[in-house]
Amino acid sequence: MPPEKLILTDSASGIVNLVGTDAQGNSGDININAGSFNLENGAEVTASTLGKGNAGNVRVTAKNAISVSDAYIFSTLAAGGVGKGGNIEINGATLSLQNGAQLLTAVREAFENQPAGKGDAGNVNVNISGVVDVSGSRGMFPTTISTEVQTGTEGNGGDININAGSFNLGDEAEIVSSTSGKGNAGNVTLSAKDTVSFTGGNIFSTVDARGVGKGGNININAANLSIRDGSQLLTGTSGASDSQMISKSDAGNVNINSGLVDIIGVKNRFPSGIRSRVGIGTEGNGGNITVNASSFNLGDGAEIITSTSGKGNAGNVTLTAKTEVLLSGSSTINTDVRPSAIGNGADINIQAQNVYFTNDAKVDTNSFGQGNSGNIQIKADDSIFIFSGARLSSSTFGQGKAGNVDLEVGNLAHFDGFGNNGGSSSIFSLAGPLVMPTQEFAIERTGGDVSIKAGSVRISNGAVVSTSAFGPGKAGNISIDSSEFLAISGKNGDFESGLYVNSESLSGISGNVTVNSPRITLDNQGILNAESTSGNGGNINLISNLLLMRRQAQIFTNAGTAQQSGNGGNIDINSTFVTAIPGENSDITTNSFAGKGGRIDVTAQGIFGLEIRDRLTPFSDITAFSELSPTLNGEITLNTPNVDPSQGTIELPQTIIDPDALIAQNPCLQRGGSEFIVTGKGGIPLSPNQVQLNAVEVDLIEPAPLTTQTQPTLNFNHQSNPNLSKIVPAQGWVVEGNEVILTADAVNGTTVQPKKDHRFSDCRAK
């Protein structure tokens, strides 16, 4: 029967086979089985070997609690040993490691004049049904779970596997997997049915400067994950000094699968976060960071960063959330190519139902060295919001190209500068000056493109989408494809909302702007800008059903804004209607200072409120002039196709109506409605193509006073006079004196004498 409670304390130790005793030089195993187990106050449980053999395993099994405080459990292949290190296995209800306690498997570093150890370190396997708490330190020594391949040895590090109900790593405690020899570091895997939390504790998986091998991965699987109080998850390769051999190794990956992922805060200037890096003087690639969650939150200065300072590429960052990704409070997701690096930056990929960036949060890819910065790709099934100084940016300040920024949004993409002091860029791609200015004009750098595809796009309160070139390179392009509308409006401090593709140097080239949307609204100083300081302006292409410009809205591709040479860019607008208010000073311009004005082509069914002018005025203008020379003015073409006159016409019936049928033949009926009254002056010509030369002037008459009178009842009986002739419609008229006589036949001006008509003699009033 195992003891109910086993305590090893003070300097008590369970040391088995310090030197191998069997024929093969293997040390034996240590097995501890108790109801509960405490190891404390400097006590050790160690299985190790110096000879050519394997180190033993250490197994601790308890029905209840296991506690290790200021004590040690080791299984090591000792200095000069050749073999395999043993495993450490912990099984129980709960586990507490405190006050500098250590669980260690290692291939030990050889002393001087000793042969190098050769072999793999053992694994650390922890299986706890309840809580695992690893925290605290003893002086300078943190509480640690580690597996190591030390300097001068050959072999791989062991894996660290922890399965628990819940897990906490806090108060500067560490989990470490490393190699300083020739071999790979082991993996660290944490799995919890409930929560994995880091409250000031760290996980490191590294390849040291003298190591040659791959860093281990960090894998976390939990219902929820919380990283705060300056906690770090780090994979990387450490930098080497000039006198050291260059390390050739790749950093490990970080893989997280969880429900809610919450990464928050800074403590003692250390931001909470996840990092992967390639150090100076090393050759290899950084590790990838991949997070799959139900929802993801990065806030209050927390960071996710991959970088390269050596010869190799930085790792990618991929975030996938079922519901939302939220970045706030100056938090950062960043991939960097540092000045000393030769390699490319990594990509940042984010996918969720909704994405929110607010309060100075940043998503950046940068290159300061010899390589391109990475791309940013965000896919939001519903909406993306970038508010209050938050930004997405891809930049190059070195010898490479800035990455692209691509957004794909199912519903609304809204960028708003409200709440940030002085406004902010929401999205930009920048080709900036070199960090070593002496090389600035020797290298052309290219900005990345920005592409936004969404149901609706709204840019407001000083938020901007921009690509810029500050050196001799080219700014990237901006394209927006919106199935509903693009609305740009408002100002915040010095920032005016808009799309900008600018060249800010004397030899740079502006990018192009392309917008395809049923409705484009530029309001309250909203801007589409493709200017250049010197050199040619960019092009702007708009396809829409309605382009509406209000309150000093601007579309311009001007060149030579620093009073330099360069031609204005081209503006091509294809819209059903282009509308502005004449007095609101909204302009479409492609002007130049010393070069040629650009070309403006507008194709629309209607253009309202804008006038072509040779200079800008306080009204709404369309201009393409050259400041220095009218002979260099640009071209303006307004295409307003005629409406097809056949549209909307109705084909008349083929049956011709007999006009005789429209005239009543009963003379008594005719008597009741046979008056022809003309009020006014003049007459009607015989046909619309003729002029009535002898028009009759008829004076205006006063209406007869109304009288109360009983109308007579007429007896219509045309059969009483069978000799009446057939009545036909009038075909013309003649004038005789002051009389107009209607005729049965056209008379071509011949006077017809009126005849007395006795046909109505039998129409009697009763």
C-alpha positions, 0 to 999 in steps of 0.5 A: 500500500502506498503511504497516505502522505509522503514528504521529502523535506530539507536536504532529503533526496531520493537519488538513484544510480548517480552512476549507472550500475547495470551492464549497459550503464543505465540508471534505474527509475524512481517511482513515487506513489502516495495519497499526496506528495510534498517535496520542499525546502531543497529536497531533490529527486534525481535520476542521472547517469555519467556513463554510456547509458540511459538516465532513469525515469521519475514517476510521481503519482498521487491520488490527491495533491502534489506540491513541490516548493523550493525543491527539484525533480531531475532526470538528466543525461549528465556531462559526458554521458552518451544515451537517452535522458529519462522522462518526468511524469507527474499524475495527480488531482492537483499540482502546485510548483512554488518558490523556485521549484524545478522540473528538469530534463536535460542533456548536460553541458560537458566540462573542460576536457570532457567528451560532449554528451550525446543523446536526447533529453527526456520529456516532462509529462503532467496529467492533473485532473484539477488545477495546475499552478506554477508560480513564484521564484526563489531569489533570482531563480524562477519556478520552472518546468524545462527541457534543455540541450545544453552547450557542446552537446548533441541531441534533441530537447524533450517535449513538455506536455501538460494536461489539466482541468485548468492551468495557471502560470504566474509571478515570473514562473517559466516553462522553457524548451531550449537548445544550445547544442546541435539539435532541436528544442522540444515542443510545449503543449498545454491542454485544459478543459477549462482555462489556461491563464498566464498572470506574469508567467512566461513560456520560452522555446528558443535556439541559443546563439550557439545552437544548431537546430529548430526551435520547438512549438508552443501549443495551447488548447483550452476552453479559454485563454488569458494572457496578462500582467506582462506574460510572454509566449516566445519562440525564437533564435538568439543572436550571436556575437561576432566571435561566435559561430553563426547559428543556423536554425528556425524559430518554432511556431505558436498554435492556439486553439481556444474559445475566448482569447484575451491578451491584455496589459503591460507590467513593468514595461513588459507588454503581455503578448506572443512573439516569434523572432530571428536574432542578429547573426543567425540564419533561419526563419521566424515562427508562425503565430496562429490563433483559432478562437471563438472571439479574440481580444488584444488590448491595453498595450498588449502585442503580437509580434514576429520579426527577423534581425538575421538572415531569414524571414519573419513568421506569419500571424493568422487570427481566426475568430468565429464572432469577433476580433477586437484590438484596442488601447494601443495594442499592436500586431506587427511583423518586422524586418529589422535594419540588420536583416536580410529577409522578408517580413511576414503576412498578417491574416485576420478573419472573423464575423466582425473586426474592430480596431479602436483607440490607437490599436495598430496592425503593421508590417514593416521593413527596415532592412533588405527585404519586403514588408509583409501583406495584411489581409482581413476578411470580415463576414459582416463588418469592419470598424477602424476608429479613433486613431487605429490603423492598418499599415504596411511600410518599407524604409529599407531596400524592399517593397511595402506589402499590400493591404487587402480588406474583404467585407461582407457588409460595412467597412467604416473608418472614422477618425473621431475621438483621436487628437488631430485625426489619424490614417486608418489604412496606409501603405508607405514607401518611406526614406531609408533608415540610412539616408546616404543611400536614399536616392540609390534605391527605388522603393515601391509602396504596396496597394490597398484594396477594399471590397465591401458592401458599403464603405464609409470614411469619416471625421478625418480618417484616410486611406492612403499610399505614399512614396517619399523616395524615388519609388512609386506609391501604391494603388487604391481600389475600392469595389463597393456594391452599395455605396462609398461615402467620404466626409468630414475633417478632424484637425488637419486631416481631411477624409479621403483616398490619397495616392501621393508622391512626396519626393522630387522623383517619386510617382503617385499611384492610381485610385479606382472606385466602382460603386453605384453611389459615390458621395464626397461631402464636407471636404471629402477628397480623392487625391492623386497628387505629386510633389514633382513628377506626374500625378496619378490617375483617378477612375470612377464608375458609378450611377451617381457621383455627388459632390457637396461642400468643398469636395475635391477630386484632383490629380495635380502635379508639381505641388512644390512648384516643380515639374510634372504633368497632371494625372488623368481623371476618368468618370463614368457615371449616370449623373455627376452632381455638385452645388455651384456655390459650394466650391467642389472641384474636379482638377488636374492642374500642373505647375510647370508641366502639362495639365492632365486629361479629364473625361466625364461620361454621364447622362447629366452633369449638374452644378460644375462648370469648365473654367480656366482657373479655380474659382469660389464656385464648383469648377472643372479645370486642367490648366498649367500654372506657367503656360496656357499652351500646356493646359490639359484636355477636358471632355464631357460626354453626355450622350443624346437620349434615344428618341425612339425610347418610350414611343407607342405604335399607333393602331393600324385601323384608320378612324373615319372622322365622319363617324365622330360627327353626330348625323342627327340635326337636332343633336347637332343643334344642341352642340354646334357652337364654335367660340373663339376668345382672344385674338388671331386664328389657327392656320390651315395646318401647323406648317402654314401661316395665317396671314389674314387672321381675324382679331376678335375682341375679348368679351364679358361673360353673360350674366347668369340667369335662372331659367328652365332649359327647354326640352328638345324633341329630336326627330330627324325623320320629320324632314327626310330631305335633310342631307348627310352631315360631314365634318368641317374640312376648312374655313373662309373669312367673310368680313368679321365672320368665319365660315366652316366648310365641308371642303378645303377651299384654299382661300376661296370665299364661300357665300353662306346659305340659309339652313332650314334643317332645324325647323322641326326641332321644337322646344317642348 
